[in-house]
């Protein structure tokens, strides 16, 4: 389990890089409701993070290594 700060930052990065439609697509691919907001201090499953990260790479056209660099 990890805290919501991590996916919250990723969602912000996706929205900045690709706009709100990209963020909606990432959430859809990851199985997250489009209106869901990650709360900074609430835990969530690691599997959800993996789905969000993979979907972000796919939607933004990034390799995992490049996405990790941008995320850092």
Backbone as numpy.savetxt, mean C-alpha at the origin, in Angstrom:
# Nx Ny Nz CAx CAy CAz Cx Cy Cz
2.10 -9.53 12.88 1.27 -8.35 12.88 2.16 -7.10 12.88
1.70 -6.08 12.20 2.41 -4.80 12.21 1.40 -3.68 12.38
1.89 -2.52 12.73 1.00 -1.39 12.96 0.65 -0.69 11.65
-0.45 0.03 11.66 -0.99 0.66 10.46 -0.17 1.80 9.89
0.82 2.27 10.62 1.65 3.35 10.09 2.32 2.94 8.78
2.77 1.71 8.71 3.51 1.24 7.54 2.64 1.25 6.28
1.45 0.62 6.29 0.63 0.70 5.07 0.08 2.10 4.82
-0.06 2.87 5.88 -0.54 4.26 5.70 0.48 5.06 4.89
1.75 4.88 5.19 2.80 5.57 4.44 2.84 5.06 2.99
2.68 3.75 2.82 2.67 3.19 1.47 1.50 3.74 0.66
0.33 3.81 1.26 -0.84 4.36 0.56 -0.61 5.82 0.17
0.04 6.56 1.03 0.36 7.95 0.72 1.32 8.04 -0.47
2.31 7.17 -0.48 3.27 7.13 -1.58 2.57 6.80 -2.90
1.68 5.81 -2.87 0.95 5.42 -4.08 0.09 6.58 -4.57
-0.61 7.24 -3.66 -1.47 8.37 -4.05 -0.66 9.51 -4.64
0.53 9.77 -4.08 1.38 10.84 -4.61 1.94 10.48 -5.98
2.33 9.23 -6.15 2.97 8.81 -7.40 1.96 8.59 -8.53
0.78 8.06 -8.20 -0.15 7.70 -9.25 -1.53 8.30 -9.14
-1.75 9.07 -8.10 -3.06 9.68 -7.91 -4.03 8.76 -7.18
-5.15 9.31 -6.83 -6.17 8.57 -6.08 -6.67 7.33 -6.83
-6.84 7.39 -8.16 -7.27 6.17 -8.87 -6.28 5.00 -8.70
-5.00 5.31 -8.63 -4.00 4.26 -8.42 -4.14 3.64 -7.03
-4.41 4.48 -6.05 -4.58 3.98 -4.70 -5.81 3.08 -4.61
-6.89 3.46 -5.26 -8.10 2.64 -5.27 -7.81 1.29 -5.93
-7.05 1.29 -7.02 -6.70 0.06 -7.72 -5.82 -0.83 -6.84
-4.86 -0.24 -6.14 -3.99 -1.02 -5.25 -4.82 -1.68 -4.16
-5.70 -0.93 -3.55 -6.54 -1.50 -2.50 -7.42 -2.62 -3.05
-7.96 -2.41 -4.25 -8.80 -3.43 -4.87 -8.00 -4.72 -5.09
-6.82 -4.61 -5.66 -5.98 -5.78 -5.92 -5.56 -6.48 -4.63
-5.40 -5.71 -3.57 -4.96 -6.27 -2.28 -6.13 -6.79 -1.44
-7.35 -6.59 -1.93 -8.51 -7.06 -1.19 -8.90 -6.18 -0.02
-8.59 -4.88 -0.14 -8.90 -3.91 0.90 -10.02 -3.00 0.37
-11.05 -2.75 1.16 -12.11 -1.84 0.70 -11.53 -0.48 0.32
-12.02 0.14 -0.76 -11.45 1.40 -1.23 -11.52 2.54 -0.23
-12.49 2.49 0.68 -12.62 3.57 1.66 -11.93 3.25 2.99
-11.23 2.12 3.05 -10.56 1.72 4.28 -9.36 2.63 4.54
-9.25 3.09 5.78 -8.12 3.94 6.18 -7.33 3.19 7.24
-6.05 3.00 7.00 -5.19 2.34 7.98 -4.93 3.30 9.13
-5.24 2.86 10.32 -5.00 3.67 11.52 -3.59 3.38 12.02
-2.91 4.43 12.40 -1.49 4.34 12.73 -1.17 3.34 13.84
-2.03 3.19 14.82 -1.68 2.37 15.97 -2.43 1.04 16.03
-3.19 0.69 14.99 -3.93 -0.56 14.97 -3.14 -1.62 14.21
-3.08 -2.83 14.77 -2.36 -3.91 14.09 -3.14 -4.47 12.91
-2.42 -5.05 11.97 -3.03 -5.72 10.84 -2.10 -6.85 10.40
-2.62 -7.84 9.69 -1.83 -9.02 9.32 -0.70 -8.72 8.33
0.40 -9.43 8.50 1.53 -9.30 7.59 1.13 -9.63 6.15
0.22 -10.60 6.00 -0.22 -10.99 4.66 -0.88 -9.82 3.92
-1.57 -8.99 4.66 -2.21 -7.82 4.05 -1.15 -6.85 3.55
-0.08 -6.67 4.32 1.03 -5.83 3.90 1.64 -6.36 2.61
1.86 -7.66 2.56 2.45 -8.26 1.36 1.57 -8.03 0.14
0.26 -8.18 0.30 -0.67 -7.94 -0.83 -0.64 -6.47 -1.25
-0.61 -5.56 -0.28 -0.55 -4.12 -0.59 0.74 -3.77 -1.33
1.84 -4.31 -0.85 3.13 -4.00 -1.46 3.19 -4.54 -2.89
2.76 -5.78 -3.10 2.77 -6.37 -4.44 1.85 -5.60 -5.38
0.67 -5.24 -4.89 -0.27 -4.49 -5.72 0.29 -3.11 -6.06
0.97 -2.49 -5.12 1.58 -1.18 -5.36 2.63 -1.27 -6.46
3.46 -2.30 -6.39 4.48 -2.49 -7.43 3.83 -2.68 -8.79
2.78 -3.48 -8.83 2.09 -3.76 -10.09 1.45 -2.50 -10.67
0.72 -1.77 -9.85 0.00 -0.59 -10.34 0.96 0.52 -10.76
2.02 0.70 -10.00 2.97 1.78 -10.32 4.05 1.35 -11.30
4.09 0.07 -11.65 5.10 -0.42 -12.60 6.50 -0.40 -12.03
6.63 -0.76 -10.76 7.92 -0.75 -10.08 8.40 -2.16 -9.78
9.70 -2.34 -9.79 10.24 -3.59 -9.27 10.16 -3.52 -7.75
10.12 -4.66 -7.07 10.11 -4.61 -5.60 11.30 -3.84 -5.04
12.47 -3.99 -5.65 13.66 -3.28 -5.15 13.47 -1.77 -5.28
12.98 -1.32 -6.41 12.76 0.12 -6.61 11.70 0.63 -5.64
10.64 -0.15 -5.46 9.57 0.26 -4.53 10.11 0.36 -3.10
10.95 -0.59 -2.70 11.54 -0.55 -1.36 12.41 0.70 -1.19
13.15 1.04 -2.25 13.98 2.25 -2.21 13.12 3.50 -2.03
12.05 3.60 -2.80 11.16 4.75 -2.67 10.46 4.79 -1.31
10.09 3.63 -0.82 9.39 3.53 0.45 10.29 3.94 1.61
11.55 3.61 1.50 12.50 3.93 2.58 12.71 5.41 2.65
